[in-house]
Amino acid sequence: MARFIDELKRTHDCNAVRVDDIDNEVVLFGWVARRRDHGSLIFVDLRDREGCTQIVFDPEVNKEAHAQAEALRPEWVIGIRGKVRSRGEQFSKKHDKMVSAANPNMDTGEVEIAIEEITVFNQAKTPAFEIEDKIDTKEDVRLQYRFLDLRRKPLQDALKTRHKLNHATRNYLTDQGCLEIETPFLVKYTPGGARNFLVPSRSGAGKFYALAESPQLFKQLFMVAGYERYFQIVRCFRDEDLRVDRQPEFTQIDIELSFVNQDDIFTLVEGLIFKIWKAALDIDLTELFPDGKFPRMKFDDSMRDYGNDKPDTRFEMKHFDITEMVTEHDGGGIPFFAPIAEKFKSGAYRKDLPEEIVKAMVIPASAGFSRADGNNLEKYAKGMGAGGLARAKLAPDGSWVQSPLSKSVTDKFRTALNEHLGAKEGDIIIFQFGKTSMVHTVMANLRVHVAKKMGLIPETGHDNKWNFLWVVEPPLFEYDDDHKTWAAAHHAFTRPHDESLKLLEKDPGKVLCYRYDIVLNGFEIGGGSIRLHNRDVQKRVFQTLGIGEEEAQEKFGFLLSGLEHGAPPHGGIALGMDRIAMLLAGSDSIRDVIAFPKTQKGTDLMTNAPGTVSPEQLAELNIRSIQES
């Protein structure tokens, strides 16, 4: 072994040998991907992170090496020295003639290496699954043996894409005058939008750190300190329920700038996205966005037309809020709609902040949905907590069929609604009504579900469509039905629109702010805001949230102190590194672009984390577990 590495240095990676190297001697290191014994010749596909090269053990070249090759097995780690030669031709029984022996599916497929010397660095147990691009092994098994899974090309490609993303980000933001500065992971707990992980302090009995869910307060203090332009590719931690695009520890591209407005932030981020797509996929987004800018959509329009603030705009099929039409027609003869219409007419609901709404969406006849498909849609809606899914199909004369609504709906309402929706023969109208948040959620998910069933968008991946969108002008506050109070929709340090300041005390629900999300193909890939740097307005926002001076000082005292010492106007954004990498890689889960991810239960199957600790360790931290052993 000492001869290899010490004397014989690697000359090529396993995807670099080409026709130009024929007759040259090369040294390669890697893993045995496949071994094929053809009697006098033994063929091996040698693999490293860059690809594969076929090597051949020929007794006429070296008998000793050929003898050693008889013992080789998958995933053994070897080094070889040999001469590059053409694969040449071989006789094909199928074609009854000599044909090229080249493998068009390998970048190195025109050549092979005749081995003159081999060393085995390490033998390997039979792996728990084959190291192939496409396998049907359960994810739990792959996560248990993640070090094997990471040898597969799809995961290697994903992590290479992530590296390109990182590299492009650092280069671009550095060129834009941003300084990369680190912030603490162990911080004081402050209330925010997510549950924190807590870390007991050994030196401070009964006290706890929190793992930072973001560098939000610290990056604002960088602005107070005069650093003006900051960024960080930073690990963040949130103790939340998990899903395909969420992990307990994740990475974000964190940016904060001084003396900027919302447009300045957008310009910087758009430039960054353009650089990332070029570096990672060699895609020039200027072909899609010639002016270098992404379209913008108001939050209210997004909720009205799509049911959420991260719409997938690769296809149409918008929602229609028909609450006013239902009210005008006193429910239109449909018993479900009548109570909502009555509440609006009586003034029990505000039109700008309705507690209940009615929405409709048209599934075109071209979808070819059957009655059974409609029943399946209803099951899907109920799975999200809906009571059901009212629907009707249009007959040639515009009447409704295959629907219990057809027995009660008034002709006047049905005709007006068909025209309003632009519904035609064979189209199916689906309805959802009730609590506003539930209606939005159910209809938003139904829209995407139907689009996938129709083939308008793929089940996973990006289909080479990149529909970026800024969602802007959201409300600063949202009403907490459980506690009957106003809560910050994002965080308490977001700057309201100047024209909304007069509404802070008398009508908080109408206060709009400089918060923004960047959306790609239905995924929110980043969000941020222009911050509050004015102490007086900050105090008024706290009052609206029911936070008094004492509580504000206790929770946010260090930031408030900073804002009192000459804070410049500033704003920023955090981009989800994992989600961006997932979309670039065409994956359906961020677990595929994170080297060592957790399961949906937050466990690491490879290391068995989280694990138990000894009573002595707990005693040292001055804490006791109430979990029975």
LUMLUMVEX-432093 format. One record per residue (C-alpha): x, y, z; residue in one letter. Coordinates in Angstrom, 1 decimal, m for minus. Example, Ala and Ser with C-alpha at 12.3 -4.5 7.8 and 13.67 -1.06 7.14 Angstrom:
// LUMLUMVEX-432093
((12.3,m4.5,7.8),"a")
((13.7,m1.1,7.1),"s")
***
This chain:
// LUMLUMVEX-432093
((0.0,0.0,0.0),"m")
((2.9,2.4,0.8),"a")
((3.9,2.4,m2.9),"r")
((0.5,3.8,m3.8),"f")
((m0.2,7.2,m2.4),"i")
((3.4,7.6,m1.2),"d")
((5.1,6.9,m4.6),"e")
((2.2,6.5,m7.0),"l")
((0.1,9.6,m6.9),"k")
((m3.4,9.8,m8.4),"r")
((m3.2,11.1,m12.0),"t")
((m6.9,11.3,m12.9),"h")
((m10.3,11.0,m11.2),"d")
((m12.5,8.2,m12.4),"c")
((m14.4,10.3,m14.8),"n")
((m11.4,12.1,m16.4),"a")
((m9.8,9.4,m18.7),"v")
((m10.5,10.0,m22.4),"r")
((m9.4,8.9,m25.9),"v")
((m6.5,11.5,m25.7),"d")
((m5.0,9.5,m22.9),"d")
((m4.7,6.2,m24.9),"i")
((m1.2,4.6,m24.4),"d")
((m0.6,6.8,m21.3),"n")
((m0.1,5.3,m17.9),"e")
((m2.5,6.4,m15.2),"v")
((m3.1,5.9,m11.5),"v")
((m6.6,5.8,m10.1),"l")
((m8.1,5.4,m6.6),"f")
((m11.7,4.5,m5.9),"g")
((m14.4,1.9,m5.0),"w")
((m15.3,m1.3,m6.9),"v")
((m18.7,m0.5,m8.3),"a")
((m19.2,m3.7,m10.4),"r")
((m17.1,m6.8,m11.1),"r")
((m17.6,m9.0,m14.1),"r")
((m15.6,m12.2,m14.6),"d")
((m15.3,m13.2,m18.2),"h")
((m12.9,m16.0,m17.6),"g")
((m9.6,m14.9,m19.0),"s")
((m10.6,m11.2,m18.4),"l")
((m12.0,m9.6,m15.3),"i")
((m13.7,m6.2,m15.8),"f")
((m14.3,m3.8,m12.9),"v")
((m16.1,m0.4,m12.9),"d")
((m14.0,1.7,m10.6),"l")
((m16.0,4.6,m9.0),"r")
((m15.1,7.8,m7.2),"d")
((m17.2,10.9,m6.6),"r")
((m16.7,12.1,m10.1),"e")
((m17.8,9.0,m12.0),"g")
((m16.7,5.6,m13.3),"c")
((m13.9,4.1,m15.5),"t")
((m13.8,0.5,m16.7),"q")
((m10.6,m1.3,m15.8),"i")
((m9.6,m4.7,m17.1),"v")
((m7.4,m7.3,m15.5),"f")
((m5.7,m9.3,m18.3),"d")
((m3.3,m12.1,m17.4),"p")
((m1.3,m11.3,m20.6),"e")
((m0.7,m7.9,m19.1),"v")
((0.0,m8.9,m15.5),"n")
((m0.8,m12.3,m14.0),"k")
((m0.4,m11.3,m10.4),"e")
((m2.8,m8.4,m10.8),"a")
((m5.3,m10.7,m12.5),"h")
((m5.0,m13.2,m9.6),"a")
((m5.7,m10.4,m7.1),"q")
((m8.7,m9.3,m9.0),"a")
((m10.4,m12.6,m8.5),"e")
((m10.9,m11.7,m4.9),"a")
((m12.4,m8.2,m5.5),"l")
((m15.9,m7.5,m4.3),"r")
((m18.3,m4.5,m4.4),"p")
((m17.2,m1.4,m2.4),"e")
((m13.7,m2.6,m1.8),"w")
((m11.3,0.4,m1.9),"v")
((m8.4,0.0,m4.3),"i")
((m5.7,1.8,m6.2),"g")
((m4.5,0.8,m9.7),"i")
((m1.8,1.6,m12.1),"r")
((m2.3,0.8,m15.8),"g")
((m2.2,1.8,m19.4),"k")
((m5.2,3.4,m21.2),"v")
((m6.4,1.6,m24.3),"r")
((m9.4,1.8,m26.6),"s")
((m12.3,m0.5,m25.9),"r")
((m12.1,m1.4,m29.6),"g")
((m14.7,m3.7,m31.2),"e")
((m16.4,m7.0,m30.2),"q")
((m18.6,m9.5,m32.1),"f")
((m22.3,m9.0,m31.7),"s")
((m24.5,m12.2,m32.1),"k")
((m27.5,m9.9,m32.4),"k")
((m26.1,m8.0,m35.4),"h")
((m23.9,m10.9,m36.6),"d")
((m20.9,m8.5,m37.0),"k")
((m18.2,m6.6,m35.2),"m")
((m19.6,m3.6,m33.3),"v")
((m18.0,m0.9,m31.1),"s")
((m17.4,m2.0,m27.6),"a")
((m17.7,1.5,m26.3),"a")
((m20.3,2.3,m23.6),"n")
((m22.3,5.4,m24.6),"p")
((m23.7,5.6,m21.1),"n")
((m20.3,6.4,m19.5),"m")
((m18.3,9.6,m20.0),"d")
((m15.2,7.3,m20.1),"t")
((m17.0,4.7,m22.2),"g")
((m14.6,4.8,m25.2),"e")
((m11.6,3.7,m23.2),"v")
((m10.5,1.2,m20.5),"e")
((m7.4,0.7,m18.4),"i")
((m5.3,m2.5,m18.7),"a")
((m4.1,m3.0,m15.1),"i")
((m0.4,m3.5,m14.4),"e")
((m0.5,m3.1,m10.6),"e")
((m3.2,m3.0,m7.9),"i")
((m3.4,m2.5,m4.2),"t")
((m6.3,m3.1,m1.9),"v")
((m6.6,m0.2,0.6),"f")
((m9.6,m1.7,2.4),"n")
((m12.1,m4.6,2.1),"q")
((m15.8,m4.0,2.6),"a")
((m18.7,m5.9,4.0),"k")
((m21.6,m6.6,1.6),"t")
((m23.5,m3.3,1.6),"p")
((m27.1,m3.1,2.9),"a")
((m28.2,m2.1,m0.5),"f")
((m26.7,m1.7,m4.0),"e")
((m25.0,1.6,m4.7),"i")
((m27.0,2.5,m7.8),"e")
((m28.5,5.7,m9.1),"d")
((m32.1,4.3,m8.9),"k")
((m33.0,2.0,m6.0),"i")
((m36.2,1.1,m4.2),"d")
((m34.6,0.7,m0.8),"t")
((m36.7,2.2,2.0),"k")
((m35.6,5.6,3.1),"e")
((m35.2,4.5,6.7),"d")
((m32.6,1.9,5.6),"v")
((m30.8,4.5,3.4),"r")
((m30.7,6.9,6.4),"l")
((m29.4,4.2,8.7),"q")
((m26.5,3.7,6.3),"y")
((m26.2,7.2,5.1),"r")
((m22.5,6.9,4.5),"f")
((m23.4,4.3,1.8),"l")
((m26.3,6.3,0.4),"d")
((m24.0,9.3,0.0),"l")
((m21.9,7.3,m2.5),"r")
((m24.8,7.3,m5.0),"r")
((m24.6,9.7,m7.8),"k")
((m27.9,11.5,m7.2),"p")
((m26.9,12.5,m3.7),"l")
((m23.4,13.4,m4.8),"q")
((m24.8,15.6,m7.5),"d")
((m27.1,17.2,m5.0),"a")
((m24.3,18.1,m2.6),"l")
((m22.2,19.3,m5.5),"k")
((m25.0,21.6,m6.5),"t")
((m25.2,22.8,m2.9),"r")
((m21.5,23.6,m3.0),"h")
((m21.9,25.6,m6.2),"k")
((m24.8,27.5,m4.5),"l")
((m22.6,28.3,m1.5),"n")
((m19.7,29.3,m3.7),"h")
((m21.7,31.6,m5.9),"a")
((m23.4,33.2,m2.9),"t")
((m20.2,34.1,m1.2),"r")
((m18.6,35.4,m4.3),"n")
((m21.6,37.5,m5.3),"y")
((m22.4,39.0,m1.9),"l")
((m18.7,39.8,m1.3),"t")
((m18.6,41.6,m4.6),"d")
((m21.6,43.6,m3.5),"q")
((m19.7,44.8,m0.5),"g")
((m21.2,42.5,2.1),"c")
((m19.1,41.2,5.0),"l")
((m19.5,37.6,6.2),"e")
((m19.8,37.8,10.0),"i")
((m20.8,35.0,12.3),"e")
((m23.4,35.2,15.1),"t")
((m23.9,33.1,18.2),"p")
((m25.7,29.7,18.2),"f")
((m26.3,29.8,22.0),"l")
((m28.6,32.7,22.7),"v")
((m31.2,34.0,25.1),"k")
((m34.7,32.7,24.4),"y")
((m36.9,35.4,22.8),"t")
((m40.4,34.8,21.6),"p")
((m40.7,34.3,17.9),"g")
((m42.5,32.4,15.2),"g")
((m41.1,29.0,16.2),"a")
((m40.4,26.8,19.2),"r")
((m36.8,26.9,20.3),"n")
((m34.5,24.1,21.3),"f")
((m33.3,24.7,24.9),"l")
((m29.8,24.0,26.1),"v")
((m29.3,23.8,29.9),"p")
((m26.4,25.8,31.4),"s")
((m24.1,23.9,33.6),"r")
((m22.6,27.0,35.2),"s")
((m26.0,28.8,35.7),"g")
((m28.2,26.4,37.7),"a")
((m31.8,26.3,36.4),"g")
((m30.9,28.6,33.4),"k")
((m31.1,27.7,29.7),"f")
((m29.7,28.9,26.4),"y")
((m31.8,28.7,23.3),"a")
((m30.4,27.5,20.0),"l")
((m30.8,30.5,17.6),"a")
((m33.8,30.0,15.3),"e")
((m32.2,32.8,13.2),"s")
((m29.6,35.6,13.6),"p")
((m32.4,38.2,13.3),"q")
((m31.7,40.4,16.3),"l")
((m27.9,40.1,16.0),"f")
((m27.8,41.1,12.3),"k")
((m29.9,44.2,13.2),"q")
((m27.3,45.0,15.8),"l")
((m24.6,44.8,13.1),"f")
((m26.5,47.6,11.3),"m")
((m26.6,49.6,14.5),"v")
((m22.8,49.0,14.8),"a")
((m22.3,50.5,11.4),"g")
((m21.3,47.4,9.3),"y")
((m23.9,48.4,6.7),"e")
((m23.8,45.2,4.6),"r")
((m23.7,41.8,6.2),"y")
((m24.3,38.2,5.1),"f")
((m23.9,34.8,6.6),"q")
((m24.5,31.2,5.4),"i")
((m25.8,30.1,8.8),"v")
((m27.2,27.1,10.6),"r")
((m30.5,27.7,12.3),"c")
((m32.6,25.5,14.7),"f")
((m36.3,25.2,15.2),"r")
((m38.2,22.6,17.2),"d")
((m41.1,22.4,14.8),"e")
((m43.2,19.6,13.3),"d")
((m41.3,18.3,10.3),"l")
((m42.3,17.9,6.6),"r")
((m40.6,17.5,3.2),"v")
((m39.2,21.0,3.2),"d")
((m38.4,21.4,6.9),"r")
((m35.7,20.1,9.2),"q")
((m35.0,20.8,12.9),"p")
((m31.6,22.2,11.8),"e")
((m31.4,24.0,8.5),"f")
((m29.2,26.5,6.6),"t")
((m30.2,29.9,5.4),"q")
((m28.5,32.7,3.4),"i")
((m28.9,35.6,5.8),"d")
((m28.6,39.2,4.5),"i")
((m29.0,42.6,6.2),"e")
((m28.3,46.0,4.6),"l")
((m28.4,49.6,5.9),"s")
((m29.7,52.7,4.1),"f")
((m31.9,50.7,1.8),"v")
((m35.6,50.4,0.8),"n")
((m37.5,47.3,m0.3),"q")
((m36.5,47.8,m4.0),"d")
((m32.8,47.8,m3.0),"d")
((m33.2,44.4,m1.2),"i")
((m35.1,43.0,m4.3),"f")
((m32.4,44.1,m6.7),"t")
((m29.6,42.5,m4.6),"l")
((m31.5,39.2,m4.2),"v")
((m32.5,39.0,m7.8),"e")
((m28.9,39.4,m8.8),"g")
((m27.9,36.7,m6.4),"l")
((m30.6,34.3,m7.7),"i")
((m29.3,34.9,m11.3),"f")
((m25.8,34.1,m10.2),"k")
((m26.8,30.9,m8.4),"i")
((m28.8,29.5,m11.3),"w")
((m26.0,30.2,m13.7),"k")
((m23.4,28.6,m11.4),"a")
((m25.5,25.6,m10.4),"a")
((m27.4,24.8,m13.6),"l")
((m25.8,27.0,m16.3),"d")
((m29.2,28.6,m16.8),"i")
((m29.3,32.3,m17.8),"d")
((m32.4,33.6,m16.1),"l")
((m32.2,36.8,m18.2),"t")
((m33.9,34.9,m21.0),"e")
((m37.0,34.6,m18.7),"l")
((m36.6,38.0,m17.0),"f")
((m34.9,40.3,m19.5),"p")
((m35.1,43.3,m17.1),"d")
((m33.5,41.3,m14.4),"g")
((m36.5,41.6,m12.1),"k")
((m39.1,39.2,m10.8),"f")
((m42.8,40.0,m10.9),"p")
((m44.6,41.1,m7.8),"r")
((m48.0,40.2,m6.4),"m")
((m49.8,41.8,m3.4),"k")
((m50.5,39.5,m0.5),"f")
((m54.3,40.1,m0.6),"d")
((m54.3,39.2,m4.3),"d")
((m52.3,36.0,m3.7),"s")
((m54.7,34.9,m0.9),"m")
((m57.8,35.7,m3.0),"r")
((m56.6,34.0,m6.2),"d")
((m54.5,31.1,m4.8),"y")
((m55.4,30.6,m1.1),"g")
((m51.9,31.1,0.2),"n")
((m48.9,33.5,0.0),"d")
((m46.7,31.1,m2.0),"k")
((m48.6,30.5,m5.2),"p")
((m47.4,28.2,m7.9),"d")
((m47.8,30.3,m11.0),"t")
((m46.7,27.7,m13.5),"r")
((m50.4,27.1,m14.3),"f")
((m53.6,29.1,m14.1),"e")
((m56.7,27.7,m12.4),"m")
((m57.2,30.6,m10.0),"k")
((m59.7,30.6,m7.1),"h")
((m62.8,32.9,m7.1),"f")
((m64.0,34.5,m3.9),"d")
((m67.7,34.4,m4.5),"i")
((m68.8,35.5,m1.0),"t")
((m70.2,38.8,m2.2),"e")
((m72.1,37.1,m5.0),"m")
((m73.5,34.6,m2.6),"v")
((m74.6,37.4,m0.3),"t")
((m76.2,39.3,m3.2),"e")
((m78.3,36.2,m4.0),"h")
((m79.1,35.4,m0.4),"d")
((m77.2,32.1,m0.6),"g")
((m78.5,31.3,m4.1),"g")
((m80.8,28.7,m2.8),"g")
((m77.9,26.6,m1.4),"i")
((m78.5,25.8,2.3),"p")
((m74.8,25.8,3.1),"f")
((m74.3,29.3,1.8),"f")
((m77.3,31.0,3.4),"a")
((m75.9,31.4,6.9),"p")
((m72.7,33.1,5.6),"i")
((m74.8,35.4,3.4),"a")
((m77.0,36.4,6.3),"e")
((m74.0,37.2,8.5),"k")
((m72.6,39.5,5.9),"f")
((m75.9,41.2,5.3),"k")
((m76.5,41.7,9.0),"s")
((m73.1,43.3,9.4),"g")
((m71.8,40.6,11.6),"a")
((m68.7,40.2,9.3),"y")
((m66.4,42.9,7.9),"r")
((m65.9,42.5,4.2),"k")
((m62.2,43.4,4.5),"d")
((m61.6,40.9,7.3),"l")
((m64.2,38.1,6.9),"p")
((m64.4,35.3,9.4),"e")
((m66.0,33.1,6.8),"e")
((m66.0,33.0,3.0),"i")
((m67.1,31.0,0.0),"v")
((m64.7,30.1,m2.7),"k")
((m65.0,28.3,m6.1),"a")
((m62.6,26.9,m8.6),"m")
((m63.2,25.5,m12.1),"v")
((m61.7,22.2,m13.2),"i")
((m61.8,22.3,m17.0),"p")
((m63.5,19.6,m19.0),"a")
((m60.2,18.7,m20.6),"s")
((m59.1,17.2,m17.2),"a")
((m61.5,14.3,m18.0),"g")
((m62.4,13.9,m14.3),"f")
((m65.0,11.2,m13.6),"s")
((m67.5,11.0,m10.8),"r")
((m65.0,8.7,m9.0),"a")
((m62.3,11.4,m9.4),"d")
((m64.7,13.9,m7.8),"g")
((m65.2,11.5,m4.9),"n")
((m61.4,11.2,m4.5),"n")
((m61.1,15.0,m4.4),"l")
((m63.6,15.1,m1.6),"e")
((m61.7,12.5,0.4),"k")
((m58.5,14.6,m0.2),"y")
((m60.4,17.7,1.1),"a")
((m61.6,15.9,4.2),"k")
((m58.1,14.7,4.9),"g")
((m57.2,18.4,5.4),"m")
((m60.0,18.9,7.9),"g")
((m62.8,20.1,5.5),"a")
((m66.3,18.9,6.1),"g")
((m66.7,17.9,2.5),"g")
((m66.4,19.3,m1.1),"l")
((m69.5,20.7,m2.8),"a")
((m69.2,20.3,m6.6),"r")
((m71.3,20.5,m9.8),"a")
((m70.7,19.6,m13.4),"k")
((m72.0,21.8,m16.2),"l")
((m74.4,20.3,m18.7),"a")
((m74.6,21.6,m22.3),"p")
((m77.5,24.0,m21.3),"d")
((m75.5,25.4,m18.3),"g")
((m77.5,23.5,m15.7),"s")
((m75.7,21.6,m13.0),"w")
((m75.5,17.8,m12.9),"v")
((m73.9,15.1,m10.8),"q")
((m74.5,17.3,m7.8),"s")
((m77.0,17.6,m4.9),"p")
((m76.7,21.4,m5.3),"l")
((m78.7,21.2,m8.6),"s")
((m81.9,20.5,m6.6),"k")
((m81.8,23.8,m4.6),"s")
((m79.7,26.3,m6.5),"v")
((m81.7,29.1,m8.1),"t")
((m81.5,29.6,m11.8),"d")
((m80.5,33.2,m11.4),"k")
((m77.6,32.4,m9.1),"f")
((m76.4,29.5,m11.2),"r")
((m76.5,31.5,m14.4),"t")
((m74.7,34.5,m12.9),"a")
((m72.1,32.2,m11.3),"l")
((m71.4,30.2,m14.4),"n")
((m70.8,33.5,m16.3),"e")
((m68.6,34.9,m13.5),"h")
((m66.5,31.8,m13.4),"l")
((m66.3,31.4,m17.2),"g")
((m67.4,27.8,m16.7),"a")
((m68.3,25.9,m19.9),"k")
((m69.9,22.5,m20.8),"e")
((m68.2,19.6,m19.1),"g")
((m66.3,21.8,m16.5),"d")
((m66.6,20.9,m12.9),"i")
((m67.1,23.7,m10.3),"i")
((m65.8,22.9,m6.8),"i")
((m66.8,24.9,m3.7),"f")
((m65.4,25.3,m0.3),"q")
((m67.0,27.5,2.4),"f")
((m66.6,28.2,6.1),"g")
((m63.8,29.6,8.2),"k")
((m61.6,31.8,6.1),"t")
((m58.2,30.1,7.0),"s")
((m59.6,26.6,6.4),"m")
((m61.1,27.6,3.0),"v")
((m57.9,29.1,1.8),"h")
((m55.8,26.1,2.9),"t")
((m58.1,23.5,1.4),"v")
((m58.6,25.3,m1.9),"m")
((m54.8,26.1,m2.2),"a")
((m53.9,22.4,m1.8),"n")
((m56.7,21.3,m4.1),"l")
((m55.5,23.6,m6.8),"r")
((m52.0,22.0,m6.8),"v")
((m53.4,18.5,m6.3),"h")
((m55.7,18.9,m9.4),"v")
((m52.8,20.4,m11.4),"a")
((m50.7,17.4,m10.8),"k")
((m53.5,15.0,m11.7),"k")
((m53.9,16.9,m14.9),"m")
((m50.2,16.9,m15.7),"g")
((m49.9,20.6,m15.6),"l")
((m47.0,20.3,m13.2),"i")
((m44.9,17.2,m12.3),"p")
((m45.3,15.3,m9.1),"e")
((m41.8,16.4,m8.2),"t")
((m39.1,18.5,m9.7),"g")
((m39.1,21.8,m11.6),"h")
((m40.0,20.8,m15.2),"d")
((m37.5,23.4,m16.3),"n")
((m40.0,26.2,m15.4),"k")
((m38.7,28.8,m13.0),"w")
((m41.6,31.0,m11.9),"n")
((m40.2,33.4,m9.4),"f")
((m42.4,35.9,m7.6),"l")
((m42.3,38.5,m4.9),"w")
((m45.3,38.5,m2.6),"v")
((m45.5,42.0,m1.0),"v")
((m47.7,44.3,1.1),"e")
((m48.9,41.8,3.7),"p")
((m50.6,42.8,7.0),"p")
((m48.4,43.5,9.9),"l")
((m50.7,41.8,12.4),"f")
((m52.9,38.7,12.4),"e")
((m55.7,38.0,14.9),"y")
((m55.2,35.2,17.3),"d")
((m58.6,33.6,17.8),"d")
((m57.5,31.5,20.7),"d")
((m56.2,34.3,22.8),"h")
((m58.4,37.1,21.3),"k")
((m55.4,39.3,20.7),"t")
((m53.4,40.7,17.8),"w")
((m50.1,38.9,17.0),"a")
((m47.2,39.9,14.7),"a")
((m47.7,38.1,11.4),"a")
((m43.9,38.0,10.9),"h")
((m42.1,39.7,13.8),"h")
((m42.5,42.8,15.9),"a")
((m39.7,44.7,14.2),"f")
((m41.2,45.0,10.7),"t")
((m41.8,48.6,9.5),"r")
((m45.4,49.5,8.7),"p")
((m46.3,51.5,5.6),"h")
((m46.3,55.2,6.5),"d")
((m49.9,55.6,5.4),"e")
((m50.8,52.7,7.8),"s")
((m49.4,54.3,10.9),"l")
((m52.7,56.1,11.7),"k")
((m54.3,52.6,11.9),"l")
((m52.0,51.1,14.4),"l")
((m54.3,51.7,17.4),"e")
((m57.7,51.9,15.8),"k")
((m57.7,49.2,13.1),"d")
((m54.6,46.9,13.3),"p")
((m56.0,44.4,10.8),"g")
((m55.6,47.0,8.0),"k")
((m52.0,47.9,8.8),"v")
((m49.8,46.9,5.8),"l")
((m46.0,46.5,6.1),"c")
((m42.7,46.2,4.3),"y")
((m42.5,42.5,4.5),"r")
((m41.9,40.3,1.5),"y")
((m41.5,36.7,0.5),"d")
((m39.7,35.3,m2.6),"i")
((m41.6,32.3,m4.1),"v")
((m40.5,29.8,m6.6),"l")
((m42.9,27.2,m8.1),"n")
((m45.1,27.2,m5.0),"g")
((m42.3,27.1,m2.5),"f")
((m41.3,30.1,m0.3),"e")
((m37.5,30.2,m0.7),"i")
((m37.0,33.4,1.3),"g")
((m38.5,36.1,3.3),"g")
((m37.6,39.3,5.1),"g")
((m38.6,42.9,5.8),"s")
((m37.6,46.5,6.2),"i")
((m37.1,46.9,9.9),"r")
((m38.4,49.3,12.4),"l")
((m35.6,51.7,13.5),"h")
((m37.8,54.3,15.1),"n")
((m38.2,53.8,18.8),"r")
((m41.6,55.6,19.0),"d")
((m43.2,53.5,16.3),"v")
((m41.7,50.4,17.8),"q")
((m43.3,51.2,21.1),"k")
((m46.7,51.6,19.4),"r")
((m46.3,48.3,17.7),"v")
((m45.6,46.7,21.0),"f")
((m48.7,48.3,22.5),"q")
((m50.8,46.9,19.8),"t")
((m49.4,43.4,20.5),"l")
((m50.1,43.9,24.2),"g")
((m46.4,44.1,25.1),"i")
((m45.8,46.7,27.8),"g")
((m42.5,48.5,28.4),"e")
((m41.4,46.1,31.2),"e")
((m42.0,43.0,29.1),"e")
((m40.4,44.6,26.0),"a")
((m37.3,45.4,28.0),"q")
((m37.1,41.9,29.5),"e")
((m37.5,40.2,26.1),"k")
((m35.8,42.6,23.7),"f")
((m33.9,45.0,25.9),"g")
((m30.5,44.6,24.1),"f")
((m32.1,45.3,20.7),"l")
((m34.1,48.2,22.0),"l")
((m31.0,49.7,23.6),"s")
((m29.3,49.4,20.2),"g")
((m32.1,51.1,18.4),"l")
((m31.7,54.0,20.9),"e")
((m28.1,54.5,20.0),"h")
((m28.3,55.6,16.4),"g")
((m29.9,52.9,14.3),"a")
((m29.8,53.5,10.6),"p")
((m32.8,52.6,8.3),"p")
((m32.2,48.9,7.5),"h")
((m33.7,45.7,6.2),"g")
((m32.9,42.2,5.1),"g")
((m33.9,38.8,4.1),"i")
((m33.2,35.1,4.8),"a")
((m33.1,32.7,1.9),"l")
((m33.7,29.0,2.6),"g")
((m30.5,27.3,1.4),"m")
((m31.9,23.8,1.7),"d")
((m35.1,24.6,m0.2),"r")
((m33.2,26.3,m3.0),"i")
((m30.8,23.3,m3.3),"a")
((m33.8,21.0,m3.3),"m")
((m35.4,22.8,m6.2),"l")
((m32.2,23.1,m8.2),"l")
((m31.7,19.3,m7.8),"a")
((m35.2,18.5,m8.9),"g")
((m35.8,16.6,m5.6),"s")
((m39.1,16.4,m3.6),"d")
((m37.4,16.5,m0.2),"s")
((m34.7,18.6,1.4),"i")
((m33.4,15.4,3.0),"r")
((m31.9,14.6,m0.4),"d")
((m29.8,17.8,m0.3),"v")
((m28.6,17.6,3.3),"i")
((m25.7,15.3,4.0),"a")
((m27.0,13.9,7.3),"f")
((m30.7,14.8,7.7),"p")
((m33.2,13.8,10.4),"k")
((m36.4,11.8,9.8),"t")
((m39.8,13.4,10.0),"q")
((m39.8,12.4,13.7),"k")
((m36.6,14.4,14.2),"g")
((m34.3,11.3,14.7),"t")
((m31.0,10.4,13.2),"d")
((m31.2,6.7,12.3),"l")
((m27.4,6.5,11.7),"m")
((m26.3,7.7,15.1),"t")
((m29.6,7.0,17.0),"n")
((m29.9,10.6,18.1),"a")
((m31.5,11.9,20.2),"p")
((m30.3,9.5,23.0),"g")
((m30.6,9.2,26.7),"t")
((m28.0,10.6,29.1),"v")
((m27.0,9.3,32.5),"s")
((m28.4,10.6,35.8),"p")
((m24.9,12.0,36.6),"e")
((m25.0,14.2,33.5),"q")
((m28.4,15.5,34.4),"l")
((m27.3,16.2,38.0),"a")
((m24.3,18.1,36.7),"e")
((m26.7,20.3,34.7),"l")
((m29.0,20.7,37.7),"n")
((m32.0,19.3,35.9),"i")
((m34.2,16.2,36.4),"r")
((m36.1,14.2,33.7),"s")
((m39.8,13.4,34.5),"i")
((m39.7,10.6,31.9),"q")
((m39.8,7.2,33.6),"e")
((m36.9,5.0,32.8),"s")
***
